[in-house]
Amino acid sequence: MQKIYFYNTRTRKKEEFRPIEQGKVGIYSCGPTVYAYAHIGNMRAYVFADSLRRMFELIGYDVKHVMNITDVGHLVSDADDGEDKMEVGKKLEGLDAWGLAEKYTKAFFKHAEKLHIKKPHVVCKATDHIKEQIEMVKKLEDADYTYIIDDGVYFDTSKFAEYGKMAKLDIEGLQLGARIDSAGKKNKTDFALWKFSPKDTKRDMEWDSPWGRGFPGWHIECSAMSSKYLGEQFDIHTGGIDHIPVHHTNEIAQSECASGKEPFVNYWLHCEFLSLDKDTKMSKSKGDVLTIDSLEEKGYSPLAYRYLLLTSHYRNPIKFSFDSLKMAKKTLRKLQKHILSIKKNAKDIVALSDIAIKHKENFLNAICDDLNTAKALAELHAVIADKDITDSEKYELIKYFDLALGFDFVNMQENKDIDIPAEILDLVAMRDEARQNKNWEESDRLRDKIIGLGYELKDTANGAEVRLKDGNI
């Protein structure tokens, strides 16, 4: 089987991937906290995880991909201070926490589908796994890793010698700078496993436990659910780099202490941030949010955004701009047009030529070298430009490459998938209405405007069809 290499965050080096079970791979991805719309920076992590899954499937692995939905327990501060993000969100929306979670879970998967992100094999909600989380906290309590203070049950990080190793945290420095706060935490790095409901307050989401009525901390859900669906040790854990110092560090601590096995995960893969022009990380709390819907409203296909993401290595930061998205859109359109032309000329073939086989090898080597999608995309363009292979060979390679790239070129239809900006579609709709009202002067004016913007129209019984003029891709 094809060799695969990943940069492992835990060891800080590139390593050959060796699965726990031959031919199989278990992947856990940290999912969304569903208190608001996921922004395009959030979605980068899921395009990355999808590309990872597709790569394994391409080379023949039996993949089990698990992703959580955080619908309770994620506090507004990583220091376990403040309100649950779901409680904050419901006040802004006028919904209860359950309705809020349902609304934004549906929105997340709608956006994911538009980006051609495959739905994980297991999608597990924190609120559906309270029993498993309580059981894990009990294991930690029995092993003497916990203590109780006024607001909850906490993990004592001083009892886990490896705490902070993956994140390379200066634990001694952190403790020297710590102060004893009113909550009474023993160490600055200690974290909540179970939070007690505030007195005289009725939460939408709270449960009885051996320690009192309350709700789980954010970190315990991933440990409890990943172990349930993938085992106490599994192959790969993905997430954004912001998860390294706190969330993933805490996952390692509680999982290894609860099971007595290490390592909890063999390969930790983290993707970098996507930032806005002003070098600011997008943040739901700061309000500087662009969503997949926002991009569509501005005339950009979600697949143009997927293409933009794949042009950069997942471990490289991306500075987002509409200029870069416009260029990705233009390049993808040109690519789609070439592929449609190749598809028309393609015939079934028995075997690939040596030159075509070399392209295939180049693509596999790129995608299996720490998921180098940028190099893999370059190979796709090289195939299209190669005059020494037939269109039939090109189409076979395009279909194969696309299993990893995820653009669904096989089912692409010119008018449907080579995206038309919303402003053009609005003009077409206005012209259709003018024609229905027999306002021929307005109809002609709108037609001329559409043509002037680089598009052509074909009137049908069901209204006008619009497409780019040749040469304007």
C-alpha positions in Angstrom: 0.0 0.0 0.0 1.1 3.6 -0.7 3.3 5.1 2.0 1.9 8.1 3.8 3.7 10.7 5.8 2.3 13.2 8.3 3.8 16.0 10.4 2.8 14.8 13.9 2.2 17.8 16.3 3.0 15.6 19.3 6.5 14.7 18.1 7.1 17.9 16.0 8.4 15.9 13.1 7.2 14.2 9.9 6.6 10.5 10.4 5.5 7.6 8.2 1.9 6.7 9.1 1.6 3.2 10.6 -2.0 2.3 11.5 -3.0 0.4 14.6 -4.8 -2.1 12.5 -3.5 -2.8 9.0 -5.7 -1.4 6.2 -7.9 0.6 8.6 -7.8 4.1 10.1 -9.7 5.8 12.8 -10.0 9.6 12.7 -11.5 11.9 15.2 -12.2 15.5 14.4 -13.2 18.3 16.8 -16.5 19.5 15.5 -18.3 22.8 15.8 -19.8 24.5 18.9 -23.3 25.2 17.6 -24.1 28.5 19.2 -23.7 30.5 16.0 -22.9 30.1 12.3 -19.5 28.5 11.6 -17.4 31.1 9.7 -15.2 30.4 6.7 -12.2 30.1 9.0 -13.9 27.4 11.0 -14.8 25.6 7.8 -11.1 25.3 6.8 -10.6 22.6 9.5 -13.4 20.5 8.0 -12.2 20.8 4.4 -8.9 19.7 5.7 -10.4 16.7 7.6 -12.4 15.8 4.5 -9.3 15.9 2.3 -7.6 13.6 4.8 -10.4 11.1 4.7 -10.6 11.2 0.9 -6.9 10.6 0.6 -7.2 7.4 2.8 -10.2 6.2 0.9 -8.4 6.8 -2.5 -5.6 4.5 -1.6 -7.9 1.8 -0.2 -8.1 2.2 3.6 -11.2 1.3 5.5 -11.9 4.7 7.2 -14.0 5.4 10.3 -14.3 9.2 10.7 -15.9 10.5 13.9 -16.8 14.1 14.7 -18.5 15.6 17.7 -21.0 18.4 18.0 -20.4 20.6 21.0 -23.9 21.5 22.1 -23.1 22.0 25.8 -20.2 22.7 28.1 -18.0 25.1 26.1 -17.5 28.1 28.3 -16.6 31.5 26.9 -13.2 31.3 28.6 -10.7 28.5 28.3 -10.0 29.1 32.0 -13.4 27.7 32.8 -14.8 31.1 33.6 -18.0 32.7 32.2 -21.1 31.3 30.8 -21.7 28.3 28.5 -21.6 29.5 24.9 -24.9 27.9 24.3 -26.5 29.9 27.2 -25.0 33.1 25.8 -26.2 32.3 22.3 -29.8 31.5 23.3 -30.2 34.9 24.9 -29.2 36.6 21.7 -31.5 34.4 19.5 -34.6 34.2 21.7 -34.5 30.4 21.5 -33.9 27.8 24.2 -30.5 26.0 24.1 -31.9 22.9 22.4 -33.5 25.0 19.6 -30.3 27.0 19.2 -28.2 23.8 18.8 -30.6 22.3 16.3 -30.6 25.5 14.2 -26.8 25.8 13.9 -26.2 22.1 13.6 -28.4 22.1 10.5 -26.7 25.2 9.2 -23.3 23.7 9.7 -24.1 20.6 7.7 -25.8 22.7 5.0 -22.6 24.6 4.5 -20.5 21.5 4.7 -22.5 19.9 1.9 -22.0 22.9 -0.3 -18.2 22.5 0.2 -18.5 18.9 -0.8 -17.4 17.8 2.7 -18.5 14.2 3.3 -20.5 13.7 6.4 -18.5 11.8 9.1 -19.4 8.2 9.6 -20.3 9.0 13.2 -21.6 12.4 14.3 -21.9 12.4 18.1 -23.6 15.2 20.2 -22.3 16.0 23.6 -25.8 16.0 25.0 -26.4 12.5 23.7 -23.4 11.2 25.7 -23.8 12.5 29.2 -23.7 9.0 30.6 -20.3 8.3 29.0 -18.9 11.5 30.2 -20.0 10.9 33.8 -18.4 7.4 33.6 -15.1 8.9 32.5 -15.1 11.4 35.3 -15.8 8.6 37.8 -12.8 6.7 36.4 -10.6 9.8 36.9 -12.0 10.2 40.4 -11.3 6.6 41.3 -7.7 7.0 40.1 -7.3 10.1 42.3 -6.9 12.7 39.5 -9.8 14.9 40.6 -10.9 17.3 43.3 -14.1 19.2 44.0 -14.5 22.9 44.6 -17.5 25.3 44.8 -18.2 25.3 41.1 -17.4 21.8 40.0 -15.1 18.8 39.7 -11.6 19.5 38.4 -8.7 17.6 37.0 -5.5 18.0 39.0 -2.9 18.5 36.2 0.0 18.3 38.7 -0.6 14.6 38.9 0.0 14.0 35.2 3.7 14.3 34.6 3.3 14.6 30.8 0.8 17.5 31.0 1.4 20.1 28.4 4.2 18.1 26.6 2.5 18.3 23.1 1.9 22.0 23.4 5.4 22.5 25.0 3.8 24.5 27.8 6.0 26.1 30.4 4.1 24.6 33.3 6.5 25.9 36.0 6.3 29.4 34.6 2.5 29.2 34.4 2.2 28.1 38.0 4.6 30.8 39.2 2.4 33.4 37.5 -0.8 31.9 38.9 -2.8 33.4 41.7 -5.4 31.6 43.9 -8.8 32.7 42.6 -12.1 32.6 44.3 -13.0 29.3 42.7 -10.1 27.6 44.5 -8.3 25.8 41.7 -5.1 24.1 42.9 -3.2 24.9 39.7 -3.6 27.4 37.0 -3.8 24.7 34.4 -6.4 22.6 36.2 -9.7 22.3 34.2 -13.3 21.4 34.8 -14.6 17.9 34.2 -18.1 18.6 35.5 -19.5 22.1 36.3 -22.3 22.6 38.9 -25.3 24.6 37.8 -25.3 28.1 39.4 -27.5 28.3 42.5 -31.0 29.6 42.0 -30.6 29.3 38.2 -32.4 26.9 35.9 -30.4 26.0 32.9 -31.9 24.5 29.7 -29.2 21.8 29.7 -28.3 20.3 33.1 -28.2 16.7 34.4 -27.9 14.9 37.7 -24.5 13.4 38.6 -22.8 11.8 41.6 -21.3 15.2 42.4 -24.4 17.4 41.9 -26.7 18.7 39.2 -24.8 20.4 36.4 -23.2 19.8 33.0 -20.0 18.5 31.6 -16.9 20.5 30.9 -15.9 21.0 27.2 -12.9 18.7 27.1 -14.4 15.6 28.6 -16.9 15.1 25.7 -14.2 14.5 23.1 -12.3 12.0 25.3 -15.5 10.1 26.2 -16.9 10.0 22.7 -13.7 9.2 20.8 -13.0 6.3 23.1 -16.5 5.0 22.7 -16.4 5.0 18.9 -12.7 4.5 18.2 -11.3 2.9 21.3 -9.0 4.1 24.1 -6.2 4.4 21.5 -6.7 5.4 17.9 -4.8 6.6 14.9 -5.5 10.3 14.1 -7.0 13.3 15.8 -7.5 16.5 13.8 -8.3 20.1 14.7 -7.2 23.7 14.5 -3.9 24.9 16.0 -5.9 26.9 18.6 -6.8 23.6 20.2 -3.2 22.6 20.9 -2.5 24.5 24.2 -5.7 23.8 26.0 -8.4 21.5 24.5 -6.1 18.9 23.0 -3.7 19.1 25.9 -6.5 18.4 28.3 -7.9 15.6 26.2 -4.5 13.8 26.3 -4.3 14.2 30.1 -7.8 12.9 31.0 -7.8 10.2 28.3 -4.5 8.7 29.3 -5.2 8.9 33.0 -8.6 7.4 32.6 -7.4 4.4 30.5 -3.9 4.0 31.8 -2.8 3.7 28.2 -0.5 6.0 26.2 -0.4 7.4 23.7 -4.1 8.3 23.5 -3.6 9.2 19.8 -0.7 8.3 17.6 -0.9 11.2 15.1 -2.1 14.7 15.9 -2.7 16.8 12.8 -3.5 20.5 13.1 -4.4 23.1 10.5 -3.5 26.7 10.6 -5.7 29.8 10.8 -7.4 31.6 8.0 -7.1 35.3 8.7 -8.7 38.4 7.2 -6.7 41.1 5.4 -5.9 42.9 8.7 -4.0 39.9 10.2 -6.9 39.2 12.5 -8.1 35.7 13.2 -11.8 35.5 12.4 -13.8 35.2 15.6 -17.5 34.7 16.2 -17.3 36.7 19.4 -15.7 39.7 17.7 -18.3 39.7 14.9 -15.8 39.7 12.0 -17.5 36.7 10.5 -17.9 35.6 6.9 -19.9 32.4 6.2 -20.5 30.2 3.2 -23.8 32.0 2.7 -22.0 35.4 2.7 -19.7 34.2 -0.1 -22.6 33.0 -2.1 -24.4 36.3 -1.7 -21.4 38.0 -3.1 -21.4 35.7 -6.2 -18.8 33.1 -5.1 -19.4 29.4 -5.3 -18.5 27.4 -2.1 -16.3 25.2 -4.4 -14.3 28.3 -5.4 -13.5 28.6 -1.6 -12.7 24.9 -1.4 -10.3 25.4 -4.3 -8.7 28.4 -2.6 -8.1 26.3 0.6 -6.6 23.4 -1.4 -4.1 25.7 -3.1 -2.4 26.1 0.3 -0.9 23.4 2.6 -3.1 22.8 5.6 -0.2 23.8 8.0 0.3 27.1 6.3 -1.7 30.2 7.4 -4.0 31.7 4.8 -4.7 35.4 4.6 -8.2 35.6 3.0 -9.1 38.4 0.6 -11.8 38.6 -2.0 -9.1 39.2 -4.6 -7.6 35.8 -3.8 -11.1 34.2 -3.9 -11.8 35.9 -7.2 -8.6 34.4 -8.6 -9.6 30.9 -7.3 -13.0 31.3 -8.8 -11.5 32.3 -12.2 -9.0 29.4 -12.1 -11.7 26.8 -11.1 -14.0 28.0 -13.9 -11.2 27.6 -16.4 -10.4 24.2 -15.0 -14.1 23.2 -15.2 -14.4 24.3 -18.8 -11.3 22.3 -19.8 -12.7 19.2 -18.1 -16.1 19.5 -19.8 -14.3 19.7 -23.1 -12.1 16.7 -22.3 -15.2 14.7 -21.1 -16.9 15.2 -24.4 -13.9 13.7 -26.3 -13.2 10.9 -23.8 -13.7 7.2 -24.6 -13.3 4.1 -22.4 -9.7 2.9 -22.2 -8.2 -0.4 -21.2 -4.9 0.8 -19.7 -3.0 4.1 -19.1 0.2 4.9 -20.9 3.5 5.2 -19.1 3.2 9.0 -19.2 -0.3 8.9 -17.7 0.9 6.4 -15.0 3.7 8.8 -14.1 1.1 11.6 -13.5 -0.9 9.3 -11.3 2.2 8.5 -9.3 3.1 12.1 -8.9 -0.4 12.9 -7.7 -0.3 10.1 -5.1 3.1 11.1 -3.9 1.9 14.6 -3.4 -1.4 13.8 -1.6 0.3 11.2 0.6 3.2 13.6 1.6 1.5 15.3 4.5 -1.6 16.0 2.4 0.1 18.3 0.0 -3.1 19.4 -1.8 -1.3 22.4 -3.5 1.1 20.0 -5.3 -1.7 17.6 -6.1 -3.7 20.4 -7.7 -0.7 21.4 -9.8 -0.5 17.8 -11.0 -4.1 18.0 -12.1 -3.3 21.1 -14.2 -0.3 19.4 -15.6 -2.5 16.5 -16.8 -4.8 18.9 -18.6 -2.0 20.7 -20.3 -0.1 17.5 -21.3 -0.2 17.1 -25.1 1.4 13.6 -24.9 -1.7 11.9 -23.4 -5.1 11.5 -24.9 -8.3 13.1 -23.6 -9.5 9.6 -22.6 -6.4 9.1 -20.4 -6.8 12.7 -19.1 -10.4 12.0 -18.1 -9.5 8.8 -16.3 -6.9 10.6 -14.3 -9.2 13.5 -13.6 -11.8 11.1 -12.2 -9.2 9.4 -10.0 -7.7 12.7 -8.7 -11.1 14.1 -7.9 -11.8 11.3 -5.5 -9.3 13.0 -3.3 -9.9 16.6 -4.3 -13.7 16.5 -4.0 -15.0 18.8 -6.8 -17.3 16.1 -8.3 -16.1 16.9 -11.8 -17.8 13.7 -13.1 -21.3 15.1 -12.5 -20.5 18.6 -13.4 -22.9 20.4 -15.7 -21.8 23.5 -17.4 -24.7 25.9 -16.6 -25.2 24.4 -13.1 -21.7 24.1 -11.8 -19.7 26.8 -13.5 -21.1 29.4 -11.1 -23.0 32.5 -12.1 -22.8 35.5 -9.7 -25.9 36.3 -7.8 -26.1 39.8 -9.3 -26.2 38.3 -12.9 -28.9 35.8 -11.8 -30.9 38.7 -10.4 -30.7 40.6 -13.7 -31.9 37.5 -15.5 -34.8 37.1 -13.2 -35.7 40.8 -13.7 -35.5 40.3 -17.4 -37.8 37.3 -17.3 -40.3 39.3 -15.3 -40.1 42.2 -17.8 -40.7 39.7 -20.7 -43.7 38.2 -18.9 -45.1 41.8 -18.5 -44.3 42.4 -22.2 -42.1 45.3 -21.2 -39.8 44.8 -24.2 -37.9 48.0 -23.7 -36.8 47.0 -20.2 -36.2 43.4 -21.3 -33.8 44.6 -24.0 -32.1 47.0 -21.6 -31.4 44.2 -19.1 -30.3 41.8 -21.9 -27.8 44.3 -23.1 -26.5 44.9 -19.6 -26.1 41.1 -19.0 -24.3 40.7 -22.4 -22.1 43.7 -21.6 -21.0 42.0 -18.4 -19.6 39.0 -20.3 -22.6 36.6 -20.4 -24.9 35.3 -23.0 -28.6 34.4 -22.9 -30.8 31.7 -24.4 -34.5 32.1 -24.0 -36.5 28.9 -23.3 -40.0 28.1 -22.3 -38.9 28.0 -18.7 -37.2 31.3 -18.8 -33.7 32.4 -19.9 -30.6 30.3 -19.5 -27.4 32.2 -18.8 -23.8 31.2 -19.4 -20.4 32.9 -19.7 -19.3 33.9 -23.2 -16.4 31.9 -24.5 -13.2 33.6 -23.5 -14.6 35.1 -20.3 -14.0 32.2 -18.0 
